[in-house]
Amino acid sequence: MQRSQKESRARIFCMLFAYVVFANQAAVADSITSTWVGNSGNWSDPNQWDTNPVYPNNGGSNTFTAILTGSGSNYALDVPVTIDNLAMQGSNSTLTISAQTLNVNNQINVQLDGSGNSSNGISVLNGGTLTGGTFNNYGTLTLDANSVVSVSALNSLATNGSPVIQATNGSQLSVAGDLVTNSAVPFGSLTADSSTITVGGDFYSAVSTLTNSTVTVTGTLRNDNLGYTYSGTGNSLTAASANNQTGYLQADAGGFIGITGVLTNDNGTLYASSGGSITAGSITNSGGSITVDSGSLLTVNGALSNGSSNGDGQLTLSNASSATVSGPLTIGSPASTLYLSGSGNTMSVGDLTNAGTLSIDSGSTLTSAGNFTNLSGGVLSGGTYNLGGTLAYNGAVSGSTIQTIDTNTSVNLNGGIITPDGGVTNALDGLNTINSGGSLSLSNTGGLSLSGGL
């Protein structure tokens, strides 16, 4: 009896010991680094990995970090795989995910090669899917043929290399956080054609060429530091706000840029051309230029501030273009300009304030439906007005006549008119005083009749 009890206790002890040993082994085996040792081949071929007879694919208690180190290698994902981390090292190599799925729970790192060049890349093709956490891209990311890439953050980085992101033919790129392509020089590039890009955070754009695609940014479009963003044929680019500091932001050939909130154009270029359209909640143009050309459209749902003490602004409409500013338009500094160049341009604004130069060519019209703040009590004060076309303001708000041109105010008429009632009368007909430092120039009176006794 005693012997039986001793044997039973011994068996229990052995079982407990075996369990502890197994548990320790399992704990040691939880995280495995698997390195590619072959040349080109399929992911599921264990001979390509130093963990042979297994290839990296999370299962049971085992999780994997996969390291691709080939030179001139083509790695083909031929089975669905989930791993914890992926690092592409080596040089001139490509991981192809065609009609398969790769899930990376944590980081994806496409690194520079040994010479500091962007020669490595990942291609997601033919409905393939890549998901991951933070994606640090020093190489090339290609999406094509209805493929999907979904990551928590995407950083296209560079030192010597020039990282590339390309999305074409119905592909979808989704970034839950920030998409960064302009953190270092030389900048990275992003090209989208017939695809969808969604950014849950901010989009730091460097060189972005977007056509026939939908790009949605929940945060701020940051087209700074000489960034270039082009929204071309059939493209829609929308963001909650935008900073275009020393950047170039263009809507061309029917392309659309829509900014819900503030668009800040500090020392940058904002350009709508060939039927392009730009919409913003408000625009601050300090030291920058805004051009609306060739049948294009600018819509501002709030205020447009064109120039300030921090920098002069230039705003130009040309070749039958139009602009609508629901709030006030301010030409905010002496060297700031608003120019309706050529005929067929129309611009409507709320309040109008001119501390710079307002020029309207023949056949073009600027209409202020609110308060023309330069005109009060019959005195036109501040700004330069070069008028071949029509400056129309609301006479019911600002008064129907201009009796005095004040100091530091210049009116140059070349067939143009300032009218309080849509062109029926000329507000300057009642002019009787030009104060010292003010001026009136008449190269073409346009029917002006000075009945005020000047």
C-alpha positions in Angstrom: 0.0 0.0 0.0 2.8 2.4 1.0 4.7 1.4 -2.2 1.6 2.2 -4.3 1.2 5.6 -2.7 4.9 6.4 -3.3 4.6 5.4 -6.9 1.5 7.5 -7.4 3.3 10.5 -5.8 6.3 9.9 -8.1 4.1 9.9 -11.2 2.4 13.1 -10.1 5.8 14.7 -9.5 7.0 13.6 -12.9 3.9 15.0 -14.6 4.3 18.3 -12.8 8.0 18.5 -13.7 7.2 17.8 -17.4 4.5 20.4 -17.4 6.9 23.1 -16.0 9.6 22.1 -18.5 7.0 22.3 -21.4 5.7 25.6 -20.2 9.2 27.1 -20.0 10.0 25.8 -23.5 6.8 27.3 -24.8 7.6 30.6 -23.2 11.1 30.5 -24.8 9.5 29.7 -28.2 6.9 32.4 -28.1 8.9 34.9 -30.2 10.9 33.6 -33.1 13.1 35.6 -35.6 13.1 33.9 -39.0 15.6 35.1 -41.6 15.5 34.5 -45.3 18.5 32.6 -46.4 17.5 31.7 -50.0 17.5 33.8 -53.2 14.1 34.0 -54.9 11.2 31.7 -53.9 7.9 31.2 -52.2 7.3 32.3 -48.6 5.9 28.8 -47.6 9.1 27.0 -48.7 10.8 26.2 -45.4 14.2 25.8 -47.2 14.3 29.5 -47.8 14.3 30.2 -44.0 16.8 29.6 -41.2 13.9 28.3 -39.1 13.6 25.2 -41.5 11.4 23.1 -41.2 9.0 26.0 -40.5 8.4 29.2 -42.3 7.3 32.4 -40.4 3.5 32.2 -39.7 2.1 32.8 -36.2 0.5 29.8 -34.7 -0.1 28.3 -31.3 2.3 29.9 -28.9 4.8 30.9 -31.7 5.0 34.4 -33.1 7.4 35.5 -35.8 9.5 38.4 -36.9 10.4 37.8 -40.5 13.6 39.3 -41.9 14.2 39.4 -45.7 17.8 39.8 -46.5 18.2 38.8 -50.2 20.0 40.6 -53.0 18.0 40.9 -56.2 15.4 38.5 -54.7 11.8 38.1 -55.4 9.8 36.9 -52.4 6.4 35.5 -53.3 3.7 35.2 -50.6 1.9 32.1 -51.8 -0.2 31.4 -48.6 -2.1 33.6 -46.1 0.4 34.6 -43.3 0.2 36.4 -40.0 3.4 37.6 -38.3 4.3 40.1 -35.6 7.0 42.1 -37.5 8.5 42.4 -41.0 11.9 43.8 -42.0 13.1 44.1 -45.5 16.9 44.4 -45.7 19.3 43.4 -48.5 19.0 45.2 -51.8 17.0 45.3 -55.1 14.4 42.9 -53.8 10.6 42.8 -53.8 8.0 41.1 -51.7 5.0 40.3 -53.9 1.6 39.8 -52.3 -0.6 38.7 -55.2 -4.1 37.5 -54.4 -2.9 36.6 -50.9 -3.0 38.2 -47.4 -0.2 39.2 -45.2 -1.1 40.5 -41.7 1.7 42.1 -39.7 0.6 42.8 -36.1 3.3 45.4 -35.3 5.9 47.0 -37.5 6.7 46.8 -41.2 10.1 48.2 -42.2 11.2 48.5 -45.8 14.8 49.6 -45.3 17.4 51.3 -47.4 20.0 49.0 -49.0 23.6 49.0 -47.9 24.4 51.9 -50.3 21.6 54.0 -48.8 19.3 53.7 -51.8 15.6 52.9 -52.0 15.9 49.6 -53.9 13.6 47.4 -51.8 9.9 47.2 -52.1 6.5 45.6 -51.5 4.0 45.0 -54.3 0.4 44.2 -53.4 -1.4 43.0 -56.6 -4.5 41.3 -57.9 -6.7 41.8 -54.9 -4.0 41.0 -52.4 -4.1 42.5 -48.9 -1.4 43.8 -46.5 -2.4 44.9 -43.0 -0.1 46.2 -40.3 0.8 48.6 -37.6 3.4 51.3 -38.3 4.8 51.0 -41.8 8.2 52.7 -42.3 8.9 52.8 -46.0 12.3 53.7 -47.3 11.6 51.9 -50.6 8.7 51.3 -52.9 5.1 50.4 -52.0 3.0 49.4 -55.0 -0.8 48.7 -54.9 -2.4 47.6 -58.1 -5.5 45.8 -59.4 -8.0 46.1 -56.5 -5.4 45.5 -53.8 -5.7 46.7 -50.2 -3.1 48.1 -47.8 -4.4 49.0 -44.3 -1.9 50.2 -41.6 -2.0 52.3 -38.5 0.6 54.8 -39.7 2.7 55.1 -42.9 6.0 56.9 -43.0 7.7 57.2 -46.4 11.2 58.3 -45.2 14.4 59.2 -47.0 18.0 60.0 -46.4 19.8 59.3 -49.7 16.8 57.4 -51.3 13.5 58.6 -52.6 10.7 56.4 -51.3 7.7 55.8 -53.6 4.0 55.0 -53.0 1.9 54.0 -56.0 -1.8 53.1 -56.0 -3.5 52.2 -59.3 -6.5 50.4 -60.8 -9.1 50.3 -58.0 -6.7 49.8 -55.1 -7.3 51.1 -51.6 -4.7 52.6 -49.2 -6.0 53.2 -45.7 -3.9 54.8 -43.0 -5.5 55.1 -39.5 -3.1 57.7 -38.3 -0.6 60.0 -40.2 0.6 59.5 -43.8 4.1 61.1 -44.0 6.0 61.6 -47.3 7.9 64.8 -46.6 9.9 64.3 -43.4 13.3 64.5 -45.1 15.1 65.5 -48.3 14.9 64.0 -50.9 11.2 63.8 -50.5 9.1 60.7 -51.2 6.4 60.6 -53.8 2.8 59.4 -53.9 0.9 58.6 -57.1 -2.7 57.6 -57.1 -4.7 56.7 -60.3 -8.3 55.3 -60.1 -7.8 54.4 -56.4 -8.9 55.4 -52.9 -6.7 56.8 -50.2 -8.0 57.4 -46.7 -6.0 59.1 -44.0 -7.3 59.1 -40.4 -4.7 61.6 -39.2 -2.6 64.2 -41.1 -1.3 63.9 -44.6 2.3 65.3 -44.9 2.5 65.6 -48.7 5.8 65.9 -50.6 5.2 65.1 -54.3 1.7 63.8 -54.7 0.1 63.3 -58.1 -3.6 62.3 -57.9 -5.9 61.5 -60.8 -9.3 59.8 -61.0 -9.1 59.0 -57.3 -10.7 59.9 -54.0 -8.3 61.1 -51.3 -9.9 61.8 -47.9 -7.9 63.3 -45.0 -9.6 63.4 -41.6 -6.9 65.7 -40.2 -4.7 68.4 -41.9 -3.2 68.3 -45.4 0.3 69.5 -44.7 1.8 70.5 -48.1 4.7 72.3 -46.5 8.5 72.6 -47.1 8.3 72.9 -50.9 5.7 70.1 -51.1 3.8 69.6 -54.4 0.3 68.2 -54.5 -1.6 67.9 -57.8 -5.3 67.0 -57.9 -5.9 66.2 -61.6 -8.6 64.8 -63.9 -11.5 63.3 -62.0 -9.7 63.5 -58.7 -11.2 64.6 -55.3 -8.9 65.6 -52.5 -10.6 66.6 -49.2 -9.3 67.5 -45.8 -10.4 69.1 -42.6 -7.8 71.8 -42.9 -4.7 72.5 -45.0 -1.3 74.2 -44.5 0.4 75.1 -47.8 3.5 76.7 -46.4 6.0 77.2 -49.2 4.2 74.4 -51.1 2.4 74.1 -54.4 -1.2 73.0 -54.3 -3.0 72.6 -57.6 -6.5 71.5 -58.8 -6.3 71.0 -62.6 -8.4 69.6 -65.4 -11.6 69.1 -63.4 -9.8 68.0 -60.3 -11.2 69.1 -56.9 -9.6 70.2 -53.6 -12.0 70.7 -50.7 -10.9 72.0 -47.3 -13.6 72.0 -44.7 -11.9 74.5 -42.4 -9.0 76.9 -42.8 -6.6 76.7 -45.7 -3.4 78.6 -44.8 -1.3 79.6 -47.8 1.9 81.1 -46.2 4.4 81.8 -49.0 2.9 79.0 -51.0 1.1 78.7 -54.4 -2.5 77.8 -54.7 -3.6 77.1 -58.3 -6.9 76.1 -59.9 -6.5 75.6 -63.7 -8.3 74.2 -66.7 -11.6 73.8 -65.0 -10.2 72.8 -61.6 -12.1 73.7 -58.4 -10.9 74.6 -54.9 -13.2 75.0 -51.9 -12.3 76.1 -48.4 -14.0 77.1 -45.2 -11.7 80.1 -45.1 -8.4 81.1 -46.6 -5.4 83.0 -45.2 -3.0 84.0 -47.9 0.1 85.6 -46.4 3.1 86.0 -48.6 1.6 83.5 -51.1 -0.2 83.5 -54.4 -3.6 82.2 -55.5 -4.4 81.8 -59.2 -7.8 80.8 -60.6 -7.4 80.3 -64.4 -9.1 79.0 -67.5 -12.6 78.5 -66.4 -11.8 77.3 -62.9 -13.6 78.0 -59.6 -12.7 79.2 -56.2 -15.3 78.9 -53.4 -14.7 80.2 -49.9 -17.5 79.6 -47.4 -16.1 82.1 -44.9 -13.4 84.8 -45.0 -10.6 85.3 -47.5 -7.7 87.3 -46.1 -5.3 88.2 -49.0 -2.1 89.6 -47.5 -1.3 90.9 -44.0 1.5 92.5 -42.0 3.1 89.1 -42.0 3.3 88.9 -45.8 1.7 90.3 -49.0 -0.8 88.2 -50.9 -1.5 88.0 -54.7 -4.9 86.7 -55.9 -5.6 86.5 -59.6 -8.6 85.3 -61.7 -8.0 85.0 -65.4 -9.6 83.5 -68.6 -13.2 83.4 -67.6 -12.8 82.0 -64.1 -15.0 82.7 -61.1 -14.7 83.0 -57.3 -17.3 83.2 -54.5 -16.4 84.3 -51.0 -19.4 84.1 -48.7 -17.6 86.0 -45.9 -15.4 89.1 -46.0 -12.6 89.6 -48.6 -9.7 91.6 -47.3 -6.8 92.9 -49.4 -4.7 93.3 -46.3 -1.5 95.2 -47.1 -0.2 97.9 -49.4 1.7 95.5 -51.7 -1.1 92.9 -51.8 -3.1 92.6 -55.0 -6.4 91.3 -56.4 -6.5 91.1 -60.2 -9.4 90.1 -62.4 -7.3 89.6 -65.6 -8.9 89.7 -69.0 -12.6 89.4 -69.6 -15.3 86.9 -68.4 -14.1 86.7 -64.8 -16.6 87.1 -62.0 -16.1 87.4 -58.3 -18.7 87.8 -55.5 -17.8 88.6 -51.9 -19.4 89.6 -48.7 -17.7 92.6 -47.1 -14.9 94.2 -49.1 -11.8 95.9 -47.6 -8.9 97.1 -49.8 -5.6 98.2 -48.3 -3.7 97.2 -51.4 -4.4 97.2 -55.2 -7.6 96.0 -56.8 -7.5 95.7 -60.6 -10.4 94.7 -62.8 -10.1 94.4 -66.6 -12.8 95.1 -69.1 -15.5 92.5 -69.2 -14.9 91.3 -65.6 -16.9 92.1 -62.5 -16.3 92.1 -58.7 -19.5 92.3 -56.6 -19.6 93.0 -52.9 -23.0 92.2 -51.3 -22.0 93.3 -47.8 -20.2 96.4 -46.6 -17.6 98.1 -48.8 -15.6 99.2 -45.7 -13.4 101.7 -47.6 -16.5 103.8 -48.3 -18.1 105.7 -45.5 -20.0 108.9 -45.5 -19.3 109.4 -49.1 -15.5 109.2 -48.6 -13.5 106.5 -50.4 -10.4 105.9 -48.2 -7.5 103.6 -48.8 -6.3 101.4 -51.6 -5.7 101.6 -55.3 -8.4 100.8 -57.9 -7.5 100.1 -61.5 -10.8 99.7 -63.2 -11.4 98.6 -66.8 -14.3 96.5 -65.6 -17.0 96.7 -62.9 -16.6 97.1 -59.2 -20.2 96.7 -57.8 -21.0 97.3 -54.2 -24.1 97.4 -52.1 -25.2 101.0 -52.0 -27.9 100.3 -49.5 -25.2 99.5 -47.0 -22.2 101.7 -47.9 -23.9 104.7 -49.6 -24.7 105.4 -53.2 -22.1 108.1 -54.0 -18.4 108.7 -53.7 -18.0 112.5 -53.0 -14.4 112.4 -51.8 -11.2 110.5 -52.7 -9.2 110.5 -49.5 -5.4 110.7 -48.9 -3.5 107.6 -50.0 -6.3 106.5 -52.2 -5.9 106.1 -56.0 -8.7 105.6 -58.6 -7.6 104.8 -62.2 -10.5 104.5 -64.7 -9.9 102.9 -68.1 -13.5 102.4 -69.1 -14.5 100.9 -65.8 -17.1 101.8 -63.2 -17.7 101.8 -59.5 -21.4 101.2 -59.1 -23.8 101.0 -56.0 -26.7 99.4 -57.9 -25.4 96.9 -60.4 -24.3 99.3 -63.1 -27.3 101.7 -63.3 -25.3 104.6 -61.9 -21.6 105.4 -61.4 -20.8 106.2 -57.7 -18.1 108.7 -58.9 -20.6 110.9 -60.7 -21.0 112.9 -57.4 -17.3 113.3 -56.8 -16.4 116.8 -55.7 -13.2 116.5 -53.6 -9.8 114.8 -53.9 -7.8 115.2 -50.8 -4.1 115.8 -50.8 -2.3 112.5 -51.5 -5.4 111.1 -53.3 -5.7 110.8 -57.1 -8.1 110.2 -59.9 -6.8 109.1 -63.4 -9.1 109.0 -66.4 -7.7 107.2 -69.4 -11.2 106.2 -70.5 -14.1 107.7 -68.6 -16.5 104.9 -69.5 -19.4 107.4 -69.4 -18.4 109.0 -66.1 -20.2 112.4 -65.6 -18.7 114.4 -62.8 -21.8 116.3 -61.7 -20.5 116.9 -58.2 -18.6 120.1 -59.2 -15.1 118.7 -59.3 
